[in-house]
Amino acid sequence: MTPSVPNRHLVLPFTLALAGGWLALCFAWYGWLEGVVESSASGRGGVDALVDLIERRRSVDPAWESPEHALWVGRTVMTRLGLLWLLVVAGVTGFRHRRSLARGLNAYLTEPDAPLNLAILRITTFGALLLIPAGREEFLVHAALPEAILFPPSGIGPLLSSLIPDPFTARLILIAWIAATAMAMLGLLTRPATIASALLTLFVLGIPQLHGKVNHAHHLVWFAILLASAPCGDVLSLDGWIRRRRTAPRPDPRYGLPLRIAWILLGMVYFFPGVWKLWTGGLDWIFSDHLRNQIWHQWTTHASWTPMLDPTGHPWLLRLGGLGVVTFELSFVLLMFSRPTRFLALILGLLFHLANLLTLNIGFISLMAVYPCLVDWPRLLAGIGVRSPRVGIPRGVGPPTRGSILPVTIAGAVLLVGNGWYGIRGDNYGWPFACYPKFGYPIREPIRTVVEFEFVASDGGVERESFATGRGPLRTARWIGTVSRVLKLPPGDRRDAGLQALAEIALGDRPSGTILHFFRAAYSTRPSDRGAPAIRREPLASVTIAGTPTVR
């Protein structure tokens, strides 16, 4: 059982200090600063230094022409000060109660847990790896893409870009990965299988991240590494069945530590995006039309999908939803520190992802797949009358487990530090560490800017695609990411080669001489405007399919 920290001497002073600082910021903004910023931005006086700052910003960013933009920046700055005040209060409180907090954290990390709970994490992690697209067809597709559209993410991306296999070798690697991952899931030769699967997963899931878009299934890699360093095959495994083990090992910290590190990593998946929503968008992320515009924006990425939930006609519901999203993301990691709140986190997380799926068609199925690790399965199953000494239900007094806790300690420390660093930086373009999608900057207008394509055949025929969708073997998100990265390259040979590669993917086997024009177009995302022409359109580049690449 996880010990509790004396709440009276920690929570109450923390809450009072935090609330006092936030109230002071509110009074400062609404009582004085809001008027100063509005006057300075609208040309009705204000502070000279602020007027000069706004004018300098207007010279490089047209958005500053609107006084409302300056007010949003001011509100965001006040929100950042509130977050910094939270950090200061938490730091001071933590320092004052460092001994009790250290004792509580040590007890939490060294708490024994049942081998069945770790086995459930093993089965769900490696099972999810076998099901996600990046581990199957996407690896082979991206291993065969041309070098001209390589944009390796930070971390081990540059290393992976130098190790891309030829098609035959890629198929052999994929077969080996599938075999190792299936063996890890089933618990056959568990330790070597989990190590092999974890190492190959870094490669098999990493290769598809090299071409302009990182898909966030990183948590499966983290958990695979944790499991490879832990005794995760002692129950619910073919190894246990082969050994004819009649009684599960007793609860032990060697089962508990990897689980607790996994819970904290799971909390970090949500925590940093929640912080970045407030840091980059301020309270406007919650209390504005942003969420409505975000939902409409997401709908335009699907050619034929109808949401089952549409809250966009209810502003109060959207604001309540925005507040709920940020609160959920910031608090999820705190819910990991006790058994009842972990179960609450599971329920809230499933509702959160279900709402995203029904509203935005964003499922994060691979994230929900590992949620069973939040349940204390021996306690739950024993409570409904299930008995099985072979898997440790109820928690038994079987033989002790063997092995050192040092490998999982080292692996866990690397994973926590690496992901903490990426989360603090807000870097979501990394592998195998990354901050998960932030959706941080508020969308202030219902407008989406996209890259669209115009194909001009040699006979003069024109074909246009208004919204970017997947082309050739590339899924939509991967294709959009690759196109965006190529078009951001400075003019030169690298950009020309990238454009030629995009043209060949987009046009397939069209005849030589076909021209592909790239445009940046802005479209209204209002559902009533579906099918309407672009609000504005500007040319970006053109490329001609030919035996010898010709780029203009």
C-alpha positions in Angstrom: 0.0 0.0 0.0 1.4 3.4 -1.0 2.0 5.6 2.0 0.3 9.0 2.1 2.0 12.3 2.7 0.6 14.4 5.6 -2.0 16.4 3.7 -2.7 19.1 6.3 0.9 20.4 6.3 1.4 20.3 2.6 -1.8 20.6 0.6 -3.4 23.6 2.4 -0.4 25.9 2.4 0.3 25.0 -1.2 -3.3 25.7 -2.3 -3.4 29.0 -0.4 -0.1 30.3 -1.8 -1.1 29.2 -5.3 -4.5 30.7 -5.2 -3.1 34.0 -3.8 -0.6 34.4 -6.6 -3.2 33.6 -9.3 -5.7 36.1 -7.8 -3.0 38.8 -7.8 -2.3 38.1 -11.5 -6.1 38.3 -12.2 -6.4 41.6 -10.4 -3.3 43.0 -12.2 -4.6 42.1 -15.6 -8.3 42.9 -15.4 -7.7 45.9 -13.1 -5.0 47.6 -15.0 -2.9 45.8 -17.6 -5.7 44.8 -20.0 -6.6 48.5 -20.5 -2.9 49.5 -21.0 -2.4 46.8 -23.7 -5.7 47.7 -25.4 -4.8 51.4 -25.5 -1.3 50.7 -26.7 -2.5 48.4 -29.5 -5.4 50.6 -30.7 -3.4 53.9 -30.8 -5.2 55.6 -27.9 -2.2 56.3 -25.8 -0.8 53.6 -23.6 2.8 53.0 -22.6 5.4 54.3 -25.0 7.6 51.2 -24.7 4.6 48.9 -25.3 3.5 51.0 -28.3 7.0 50.7 -29.8 7.1 46.9 -29.2 3.7 46.4 -30.9 4.7 48.5 -33.9 7.9 46.4 -34.3 5.9 43.3 -34.2 3.4 44.6 -36.8 6.3 45.2 -39.2 7.0 41.4 -39.3 3.6 39.9 -38.4 0.4 41.2 -39.9 -1.6 39.5 -37.1 -0.6 42.3 -34.8 -2.6 44.8 -36.8 -5.6 43.6 -34.7 -5.7 44.9 -31.1 -7.3 41.6 -30.1 -4.1 39.8 -31.1 -2.1 42.0 -28.6 -4.7 41.3 -25.9 -4.4 37.5 -26.6 -0.6 37.8 -26.3 -1.1 39.7 -23.0 -3.5 37.1 -21.6 -1.1 34.3 -22.6 1.8 36.1 -20.9 -0.3 36.3 -17.7 -1.1 32.6 -18.0 2.6 31.8 -18.3 3.3 33.8 -15.2 0.7 31.8 -13.5 2.4 28.6 -14.5 5.7 29.9 -13.4 4.2 30.8 -10.0 2.8 27.2 -9.8 6.4 25.9 -10.4 7.8 28.2 -7.7 5.2 27.3 -5.1 5.6 23.6 -5.9 9.4 23.9 -5.7 9.3 25.7 -2.3 6.7 23.3 -0.9 8.7 20.3 -2.2 11.9 21.6 -0.6 10.2 22.3 2.7 8.8 18.8 2.8 11.6 17.1 1.0 12.1 14.4 3.6 8.5 13.2 3.7 8.2 13.4 -0.1 11.4 11.4 -0.5 10.1 8.8 1.9 6.8 8.7 0.1 8.4 8.4 -3.4 10.8 5.7 -2.2 7.9 3.7 -0.7 5.9 4.1 -3.9 8.8 2.9 -6.2 9.8 0.0 -4.0 6.3 -1.2 -3.3 5.9 -4.9 -4.1 3.4 -5.8 -6.8 2.0 -9.0 -8.3 3.6 -10.8 -11.3 0.2 -11.0 -12.9 -0.1 -7.2 -13.3 3.3 -7.0 -15.0 2.3 -9.9 -17.3 -0.8 -8.0 -18.3 1.4 -5.1 -19.3 3.6 -7.5 -21.4 0.6 -8.9 -23.2 -1.0 -5.6 -24.0 2.2 -3.8 -25.0 3.5 -6.5 -27.4 0.0 -7.2 -28.6 -0.6 -3.6 -29.5 2.8 -3.5 -31.3 1.6 -6.3 -33.6 -1.6 -4.5 -34.5 -0.4 -0.9 -35.3 0.2 -0.1 -39.0 3.7 1.3 -38.4 4.8 -2.2 -37.5 3.5 -3.8 -40.6 3.1 -2.3 -44.0 4.4 1.2 -43.1 7.9 -0.1 -42.4 8.2 -1.7 -45.8 6.8 1.3 -47.5 9.0 3.9 -45.9 12.1 1.7 -46.2 11.6 1.9 -50.0 11.1 5.7 -50.2 13.8 7.9 -51.9 16.5 9.5 -49.9 15.5 13.0 -51.2 12.5 13.1 -48.8 14.4 12.0 -45.7 13.8 14.3 -42.7 15.1 12.3 -39.7 13.7 13.3 -36.3 15.9 14.2 -33.4 17.2 11.4 -31.1 18.3 8.3 -33.1 16.7 9.5 -36.3 20.0 10.4 -38.0 21.3 7.0 -37.1 18.3 5.2 -38.5 18.5 7.2 -41.7 22.0 5.7 -42.3 20.6 2.1 -41.7 17.6 1.9 -44.0 17.6 -1.6 -45.4 17.0 -2.7 -49.0 13.6 -4.3 -49.7 14.7 -7.9 -49.2 16.5 -7.2 -46.0 13.5 -5.1 -44.8 11.2 -8.1 -45.2 13.6 -10.4 -43.3 13.8 -7.8 -40.5 10.0 -7.5 -40.4 9.6 -11.2 -40.1 12.1 -11.4 -37.3 10.4 -8.5 -35.5 6.9 -10.1 -35.8 8.3 -13.5 -34.5 10.1 -11.9 -31.6 7.1 -9.6 -30.7 4.7 -12.6 -30.9 7.0 -14.6 -28.6 7.2 -11.8 -26.2 3.5 -11.4 -26.0 3.0 -15.1 -25.5 5.9 -15.4 -23.0 8.0 -17.8 -24.9 11.7 -17.4 -24.2 10.5 -14.2 -22.6 13.7 -12.5 -21.7 15.5 -12.9 -25.1 12.2 -12.3 -27.0 11.4 -9.1 -25.2 15.0 -7.8 -25.7 15.0 -8.7 -29.4 11.5 -7.2 -29.9 12.4 -3.9 -28.0 15.6 -3.4 -30.1 13.8 -4.3 -33.4 10.9 -2.1 -32.4 13.2 0.9 -32.2 14.1 0.2 -35.9 10.8 -1.1 -37.3 8.7 1.7 -35.9 11.5 4.2 -36.3 12.0 4.0 -40.1 8.4 5.3 -40.8 9.2 8.4 -38.7 12.0 9.5 -41.1 9.9 11.2 -43.8 8.4 14.4 -42.3 5.8 13.1 -39.9 6.2 11.4 -36.5 3.3 9.3 -35.4 3.2 9.0 -31.6 3.3 5.4 -30.6 6.4 6.0 -28.6 4.9 4.6 -25.4 4.9 1.1 -26.8 8.7 1.4 -27.3 9.2 2.7 -23.8 7.1 -0.1 -22.3 8.9 -2.7 -24.4 12.2 -1.5 -23.1 11.0 -1.6 -19.5 9.6 -5.1 -20.0 12.8 -6.3 -21.6 14.6 -5.4 -18.3 12.0 -6.9 -16.0 10.8 -10.4 -15.0 7.6 -10.1 -17.0 7.2 -13.7 -18.1 6.7 -15.4 -14.7 3.0 -15.9 -15.2 0.5 -15.9 -18.1 3.4 -17.2 -20.3 4.3 -20.3 -22.2 7.5 -20.3 -20.2 5.6 -20.8 -17.0 3.4 -23.5 -18.6 6.5 -25.4 -20.0 8.1 -25.2 -16.5 4.8 -26.5 -15.0 5.0 -23.8 -12.4 2.1 -24.5 -10.0 2.3 -21.3 -7.8 3.0 -17.8 -8.9 5.9 -16.0 -7.3 5.1 -13.7 -4.4 4.6 -9.9 -4.9 8.0 -8.2 -5.3 9.4 -4.8 -6.1 10.9 -6.3 -9.2 7.4 -6.5 -10.5 6.3 -3.2 -9.0 9.0 -0.8 -10.2 8.5 -1.3 -13.9 4.8 -0.9 -13.5 5.2 2.4 -11.5 7.7 3.7 -14.1 5.2 2.8 -16.8 2.4 4.7 -14.9 4.6 7.8 -14.6 5.5 7.6 -18.3 1.8 7.3 -19.2 1.2 10.4 -17.1 3.9 12.3 -18.9 2.2 11.5 -22.2 -0.7 13.7 -21.1 1.0 16.2 -18.7 3.3 18.0 -21.1 0.7 18.6 -23.9 -1.5 20.0 -21.1 1.2 22.4 -20.0 1.9 23.5 -23.6 -1.7 24.2 -24.3 -1.7 26.8 -21.5 1.9 28.0 -22.3 1.3 28.7 -26.0 -2.5 29.4 -26.0 -3.1 30.8 -22.6 -6.6 30.6 -21.2 -7.9 31.4 -24.7 -7.3 27.8 -25.5 -10.2 27.1 -23.2 -12.3 30.2 -23.1 -12.5 31.1 -26.8 -13.8 29.7 -30.1 -10.6 27.7 -30.5 -12.0 24.3 -29.7 -14.8 24.8 -32.2 -12.3 25.8 -34.8 -10.0 22.9 -33.9 -12.9 20.4 -34.3 -13.9 21.9 -37.7 -10.2 21.9 -38.8 -9.9 18.2 -37.9 -13.0 17.4 -39.8 -11.5 18.8 -43.0 -8.7 16.2 -42.9 -11.3 13.4 -43.7 -12.8 13.2 -47.1 -15.8 11.1 -46.0 -16.3 10.9 -42.2 -19.3 12.1 -40.2 -18.8 12.8 -36.5 -21.0 11.0 -34.1 -20.8 13.8 -31.6 -21.0 17.4 -32.7 -20.6 19.9 -29.8 -19.8 22.9 -32.0 -23.2 24.4 -31.7 -22.9 24.7 -27.9 -20.3 27.3 -26.8 -20.8 26.5 -23.1 -20.2 22.8 -23.8 -17.0 23.6 -25.8 -15.6 25.7 -23.0 -16.4 23.1 -20.4 -14.8 20.5 -22.7 -11.6 22.7 -23.1 -11.4 23.1 -19.3 -11.9 19.3 -18.9 -9.2 18.5 -21.4 -6.6 20.6 -19.8 -7.5 19.5 -16.3 -7.5 15.9 -17.3 -4.1 16.1 -19.0 -2.4 18.0 -16.1 -3.9 15.8 -13.4 -3.5 12.3 -15.0 0.1 11.9 -13.7 -1.0 12.8 -10.2 -3.7 10.1 -10.3 -1.0 7.5 -10.8 0.1 7.5 -7.1 -2.7 5.6 -5.5 -4.8 2.6 -6.4 -8.3 4.2 -6.3 -7.2 7.2 -8.4 -5.5 5.0 -10.9 -8.8 3.3 -11.6 -10.4 6.8 -11.8 -7.7 7.8 -14.4 -8.5 4.7 -16.4 -12.2 5.6 -16.6 -11.5 9.3 -17.3 -8.9 8.3 -20.0 -11.3 6.0 -21.8 -14.0 8.6 -21.8 -11.5 11.2 -23.0 -10.3 9.1 -25.9 -13.8 7.9 -26.7 -15.0 11.5 -27.0 -12.0 12.3 -29.3 -12.8 9.3 -31.4 -16.5 10.2 -31.8 -15.9 13.9 -32.3 -12.5 14.1 -34.1 -11.8 10.5 -35.4 -8.6 10.5 -33.3 -8.5 7.2 -31.5 -5.0 6.7 -30.0 -6.0 3.0 -29.8 -2.4 2.0 -29.0 -2.5 4.2 -25.9 -5.8 2.8 -24.7 -4.5 -0.7 -25.3 -2.1 -0.4 -22.4 -4.7 1.0 -19.9 -5.2 -2.5 -18.4 -1.9 -2.0 -16.6 -3.7 0.6 -14.3 -5.9 -2.2 -12.8 -4.8 -4.3 -9.9 -5.9 -7.6 -11.4 -5.3 -10.0 -8.5 -7.4 -7.8 -6.2 -10.1 -7.3 -8.8 -10.4 -11.0 -9.8 -10.2 -12.2 -6.2 -13.0 -9.8 -5.3 -15.3 -11.5 -7.8 -14.4 -15.0 -6.6 -11.6 -16.1 -9.1 -8.9 -18.3 -7.6 -5.8 -19.4 -9.3 -2.5 -20.0 -7.4 -0.8 -20.5 -10.8 -1.1 -16.8 -11.7 -1.2 -15.5 -8.1 -4.9 -14.9 -7.4 -5.3 -14.0 -4.6 -1.9 -12.6 -3.9 0.0 -15.6 -2.7 3.1 -16.4 -0.8 4.8 -18.3 -3.5 8.5 -18.6 -4.3 10.5 -15.4 -4.6 11.4 -14.1 -8.0 15.0 -14.1 -9.2 17.1 -11.4 -10.9 18.4 -8.0 -10.2 16.3 -4.8 -10.0 19.2 -2.8 -11.5 18.4 -3.2 -15.2 14.9 -1.9 -14.8 16.2 1.0 -12.6 18.6 2.1 -15.3 16.1 1.7 -18.1 13.4 3.5 -16.2 15.8 6.4 -15.3 16.8 6.8 -19.0 13.2 6.8 -20.1 12.0 9.3 -17.5 14.9 11.7 -18.0 14.7 11.5 -21.8 10.9 12.0 -22.0 11.1 14.7 -19.3 13.6 16.6 -21.4 11.6 16.3 -24.6 8.4 17.3 -22.8 10.0 20.4 -21.3 11.2 21.5 -24.7 7.9 20.6 -26.3 9.7 18.7 -29.0 7.2 16.3 -30.6 9.5 15.5 -33.6 11.8 13.0 -31.9 12.4 9.3 -31.7 12.2 7.3 -29.4 11.5 10.3 -27.1 9.0 13.0 -27.8 6.4 15.3 -26.4 3.1 14.0 -27.5 0.9 16.2 -29.8 0.3 19.5 -28.1 -2.5 21.1 -30.2 -1.2 24.2 -28.4 -1.7 27.2 -30.5 -5.3 28.4 -30.6 -7.0 28.4 -34.0 -8.6 31.9 -33.9 -10.4 31.8 -37.3 -12.2 28.9 -39.0 -9.7 28.7 -41.7 -7.3 25.9 -42.7 -4.2 26.5 -44.9 -3.3 23.4 -46.9 -1.0 22.5 -49.8 -3.0 21.6 -52.8 -1.9 20.0 -56.1 -2.7 20.7 -59.7 -1.8 18.1 -62.4 -1.3 19.4 -65.9 -1.1 16.7 -68.6 0.9 17.2 -71.8 -2.4 17.6 -73.7 -3.4 20.5 -71.4 -5.8 18.7 -69.2 -5.9 19.9 -65.6 -6.8 18.0 -62.5 -6.8 19.5 -59.0 -7.0 18.2 -55.5 -8.3 20.8 -53.0 -7.4 19.1 -49.7 -4.2 17.1 -49.3 -4.9 13.4 -48.8 -2.8 10.3 -48.9 -0.9 9.7 -52.2 0.5 6.4 -53.5 1.5 4.2 -50.6 1.6 7.1 -48.0 -1.2 7.6 -45.6 -2.7 11.1 -45.3 -0.8 12.4 -42.3 2.5 11.0 -43.5 1.9 12.5 -47.0 1.0 15.9 -45.6 4.0 15.9 -43.3 6.4 14.9 -46.1 5.1 17.6 -48.5 5.3 20.3 -45.9 8.9 19.4 -45.0 10.0 19.5 -48.7 8.3 22.8 -49.4 10.0 24.4 -46.4 13.4 23.6 -47.8 15.4 26.5 -49.2 15.7 26.7 -53.0 18.4 24.4 -54.2 19.3 20.9 -55.3 17.9 19.3 -52.2 14.5 20.9 -52.6 14.5 20.1 -56.4 15.2 16.5 -55.7 12.5 16.4 -53.0 9.9 18.0 -55.4 10.7 15.4 -58.1 10.3 12.6 -55.6 6.9 14.0 -54.5 5.8 14.3 -58.1 6.6 10.7 -58.8 4.7 9.6 -55.7 1.7 11.8 -56.4 1.4 11.1 -60.1 2.3 7.5 -60.1 2.9 6.2 -63.7 1.6 9.3 -65.5 3.3 10.0 -68.8 6.5 12.1 -69.1 5.8 15.8 -69.4 3.1 15.9 -66.8 3.5 19.0 -64.6 2.7 19.1 -60.9 2.0 22.5 -59.4 2.1 23.1 -55.7 -0.1 25.9 -54.1 -0.8 27.1 -50.6 -4.5 27.6 -50.3 -6.7 28.8 -47.5 -10.2 27.3 -47.1 -13.0 27.9 -44.7 -13.5 25.0 -42.3 -17.1 25.8 -41.5 -19.2 22.7 -42.4 -21.6 25.0 -44.3 -18.7 26.0 -46.6 -17.7 22.5 -47.6 -17.0 22.5 -51.3 -16.6 26.3 -51.5 -13.6 27.7 -53.4 -10.4 28.7 -51.7 -10.4 32.0 -49.9 -6.9 32.7 -51.2 -4.3 30.8 -53.2 -0.6 31.3 -53.8 1.8 29.3 -56.0 4.7 27.5 -54.2 6.5 25.4 -56.7 6.2 23.4 -59.9 7.9 20.2 -61.1 7.8 18.3 -64.4 7.9 14.6 -64.7 10.6 13.7 -67.1 13.5 11.4 -67.7 15.8 14.1 -66.4 14.2 16.1 -63.5 13.2 19.6 -64.5 12.2 21.9 -61.7 11.0 25.5 -62.0 
